[in-house]
Structures are given as C-alpha cells and as structure tokens.
Amino acid sequence: MSRKYGITLTAAFVQFQGQFINLPEVPPGVFNVSTRLELRTTTTAVWDALTNFPAYADWNPFVRSATLSNQLNSAAYPVEGANLYMRVQIPPLPLPVDASTPDNPLHTQITLENITHVQPERLRLAWKHVLPDAVLDAERWQGISDLGNGKVLYESREVYRGAGAIAIKALFAEGLQQAFDAQGAGLKLLLEG
C-alpha cells in the first residue's frame, strides 16, 4: 500500500498475481510504467471520468489538459483516429488539484497523441504518440474491471519502445511512474471523495 498522496492505494497486483486483467498483451519494450488500484465506485463513473477530457484539470495531477484537435461532437468525447493534444506534468503536481492549480513550468511537457482505441463495451481506452515507431512506440492503455461488491479495478500501462525510449527512460522514467500513480490517486479522490 502507498500513502504518498494521502490516500490508501490497494495493491491489486497481489490479488491478481501480477497480471493485468483488462489490458491487452503487448511486446516488451525498453521500459514501462503502470498503475493499478481498486476504487469503491462504478465502472460507469470511472469511464465517464477517463473520457471527459475537458474535466481532467479538475482532478488529474498528471494530465492537466487534454484537447481533441478534431472535435467530432460538442462533448469532446474521444473517438478513434482523433488527435489529442495533452499538457502534462512530469513529475506530477501534488494532490489535490483543481482547474485553478497552476502548472509547474519546469515540469510541463506538451505531447500530441492519436486515439487508437475507444472500447466502451470492454471499458478500455488507448492513445499513442504520433512519432514514427522507430523513433518512439508508446501506447497508453487504460482499462476498467468490475470486481463486484461495489469495487472497480483501474489499470493503466504504457510500454516504451524505439530509439527514443532510451532517452525517455533516462530522463523521465521515475517521473512518469510517479505521474501514473498520481493520476490513479487523483481518480480515487475524485470518485471516492
């Protein structure tokens, strides 16, 4: 268990013996970052939070802004093939955060991603860097599973491959892991209070 963000994160990997239960198998890479935790909420509430990009600044200490470049609907709901501009904090901001929490300019990164999978029926969402795979092949998956008894498992993983992954590992691996954990903690605060 971790209390770094002032809340208890359940180490669900013990329960599931290290296997992701709602993320696809992917080839190994130079490095990966991931997080997984149990939430006392519904799968619908988690899905709604993850797909409501305009509200990320209200709760997310890692992804401070997520904007679709080709908004195909007024709700800015993610659709496969859409470009996603994100402003992130690596390492993340301390919790709690809201829309008025200022970024740390020394830790601000801008990234362009392509939404690769929106699977509400499987409760999975993914996006990928737009750089050529030889330079950087990194696709972030997020999955949600109903564990019963009012518990939901949230999982997120990104595996980094390609020539650029070596530099990213050296510069950002620790901060990225902190950011993934902080996003999970922020989601828990949002949905559990």
N, C-alpha and C positions, 0 to 999 in steps of 0.2 A: 504494500500500500504506500501511497505517496501523499504527503501533506504539503508539498511545496506551494500549492496555490490556495491553501487554507481550506481545502475540502478533501474528503477521502475518495481516492480513485480505487476502485476494486480491481485487483489484478486478475482479470478474467482469463488471462492466458493459462493460469493454473487450472482453472475449471475446464478449459478446452485443450489442454496439453500442447500448447504452443501452436496450434493450427488455427488459421483464420477460417471462420465458418461461412462467411458470406462475401469473400473476396476471391476473384479468380486466381488460378495459379499463374505465376509469371516467372520467366527465367531469372536466375540470379544476376546481380549487377556488381558494380564497384562497391556500392553501399546502399543501404535502405534506411528509411525512417518509418516508424509506425506508432500507432497508439490504439488502445482498445480499453473500453470501460463499460461497466454496467450503469444504466440510468433507470431511475424509477419514473417512467413515463410511458407514452405510447409510441409505436413506430410512426404513426401519423405526425405526432408532434416533432419527432426528430427529423423526419423527411421534410416537413414544412420549414424547419429552421435551416436545414442544409441547402434547400433550393430557393430560399428567399434571399437572394444576393443583396438587394438594397438594404437589408437589415443587418448585414454582417457587422457593421461598425458598432451596433448596439450591444454586441456580446463577444465578438471574436478578437482576441488579443494578437492573433497571427495575421489573418487576412482582414485588413482594415477597410478595404474597398474591393468590390467585385462588380464589374460593369460589363454587360454584354455589348459588343460592338454592333451587332445586327439584331436589335431587339425585334423579334417577330411577334411579340404581343405586349400589351401595356403593362402586364405584371412582371416583366423581366424574368420570366420563368426560363430556366435553362433548357436548351434544345440541342440535340446532337448536331454538330457541324458549326455551331456558333463560336465566334471568337470571344474570349473572356480576358479582359484586362484586369489585373489584380495589383493592388498596392499592399505589400506585406511587410511585417516587422520580423527580422531575424537578427538576434533572438526576439521573442515576443515581448509585448508590453506586459507589465504586471497587472493582475486582475484585482478588482473588477474594472471593466472598461465600458464605455458607452460611446455614443456618436460624437460627444464633445471631447473625448480623451485625445490629447494631441499625440501625434506620432513622434517617435524619436528619430530625427532626421539622419542620425548616424547609422541607424539600423533599417532604414527604409529601402526596399527593393521594389522595382516595377517589373512585372512579367506579363507576357502575352501567352495565353494558353488556347487550346482548341477543345471544346467539349466533345468528348468521344463517346460517352455512354450516359444516357438518362434512362434508367430502368425502374420506373415506379413499381412495376409488378414484382421485381426482385429486390427492391429497396436498395439499389446501387446507383452510384453517380461517379463519373470519372472525367478528368481532363488531363491534357498532355501539352508539354512545351511544344512550340511551333518550330523550333530549330530542327535541322536535319538530324535523323537518328545517329549518324556517325559522330556528330558533334555532341548532342545530348538527347538521350532517350529516357524520358522520365514521365511516367503517367501516374497520377494520383488517383487511387480508388478509395471510395468511402462506401461502407455497407452497414446495413441495419438489420438486426435479427430480433424477433420476439422470443424472449426466453420464458414467457409465461409469468404468472403471479405479479403482473404489473412491472416487470423488468424488461429492459431492452438492451441489447448489446450494440455498441457503436464501435466500428473498426475503421481504421484509415491506414493506408500504406502507400509509400512511393519508393520505387526502386530506381536507382540512377545508374545508367549505362552510357557508354560512348566516351570519347576522348575528354570532353569537358567535365565528366563526372569526377575525374581525379582531382581537378582544381576545386570543384564544388565541395568535395569531401574535405579537402584540406582547409578550406575557408569557412564552410558553413555547416558541416555535419552536426556538430554539437548544438548549434543554434537552431537548426531545422528540427532536431529531435525535441528540443525544448518547445519549439513552436507547435509541433503536432500535439504534444502533451497539453500545452496551454489551450489549444483550440478545444480539445476534449473537456478540459476543466471549465472553459467558458460555456460550452454547450450544457454541461451539467448544471452550472449556476443558472443559466437561462431557463432550463426546463424543470429544475427541482427547487429553485429559489435559494 
